[in-house]
Amino acid sequence: MSKRESRRGDRSSAEASDPFEEEGDDDAQQAAGHRHARLQQILREELGALVRDELSDPRLDEVMVTSVELSVDYRNARPVLGGARDAAVAG
C-alpha cells in the first residue's frame, strides 16, 4: 500500500467517527421544533387579528383562534376556534 492510499483510508475512518456530526443533527431537530412552534404562534396571532378586525358578522364577536395545528411539512394549518362560552365552561 502506498502512503496515498493509507491516508485516504485514514480520512474516511476519521470522517465516519466525527463526534460533532450527531450533535449537529440534534441541534437541527431542536431548531426545526422551535421554528414549528413559532410559526404556529404567528399563524394563531394573525388569524386571530383577521377574525377580530376583518369579520363584521355579529355572531362572530366572541369567537377567537385558540390554537393552530400545523402539519409537519408546513403545507396545512388547522385553526382551532373558541369563544366566551367555551372559556366559561372550561373555567
PECORJO-V128635 format. One record per residue. RES is the residue in three letters. PHI is phi as a letter, one per 40 degrees, with the letter a starting at -180 (none if undefined). D_CENTER is the distance of its C-alpha to the mean C-alpha in Angstrom with 2 decimals. Layout:
RES;PHI;D_CENTER + RES;PHI;D_CENTER
//
This chain:
MET;none;50.98 + SER;c;50.80 + LYS;c;48.95 + ARG;c;46.52 + GLU;c;45.55 + SER;c;45.10 + ARG;c;42.87 + ARG;c;40.61 + GLY;c;40.43 + ASP;c;39.61 + ARG;c;36.75 + SER;c;35.09 + SER;c;35.37 + ALA;c;34.06 + GLU;c;30.97 + ALA;c;30.28 + SER;b;30.44 + ASP;c;28.33 + PRO;c;26.78 + PHE;c;24.10 + GLU;c;22.64 + GLU;c;20.93 + GLU;c;19.70 + GLY;c;18.02 + ASP;c;16.10 + ASP;c;14.95 + ASP;c;13.97 + ALA;c;11.96 + GLN;c;10.10 + GLN;c;9.63 + ALA;c;8.56 + ALA;c;5.92 + GLY;c;4.78 + HIS;c;5.64 + ARG;c;4.30 + HIS;c;0.71 + ALA;c;4.12 + ARG;c;6.14 + LEU;c;5.83 + GLN;c;6.60 + GLN;c;9.23 + ILE;c;10.60 + LEU;c;11.07 + ARG;c;12.72 + GLU;c;14.92 + GLU;c;15.96 + LEU;c;16.78 + GLY;c;18.61 + ALA;c;20.58 + LEU;c;21.51 + VAL;c;22.76 + ARG;c;24.61 + ASP;c;26.15 + GLU;b;26.63 + LEU;c;27.70 + SER;b;31.33 + ASP;c;31.94 + PRO;c;33.41 + ARG;c;32.09 + LEU;b;28.52 + ASP;c;29.43 + GLU;c;27.98 + VAL;c;24.80 + MET;a;21.45 + VAL;c;17.80 + THR;c;16.84 + SER;a;13.22 + VAL;b;10.93 + GLU;c;9.67 + LEU;b;7.39 + SER;c;8.55 + VAL;c;7.41 + ASP;c;9.21 + TYR;g;8.00 + ARG;c;11.69 + ASN;b;12.10 + ALA;b;11.28 + ARG;b;13.57 + PRO;c;14.66 + VAL;b;16.59 + LEU;b;19.76 + GLY;a;22.15 + GLY;a;25.32 + ALA;c;27.99 + ARG;c;29.58 + ASP;c;26.47 + ALA;c;26.21 + ALA;c;29.97 + VAL;c;29.89 + ALA;c;27.04 + GLY;c;28.75
//
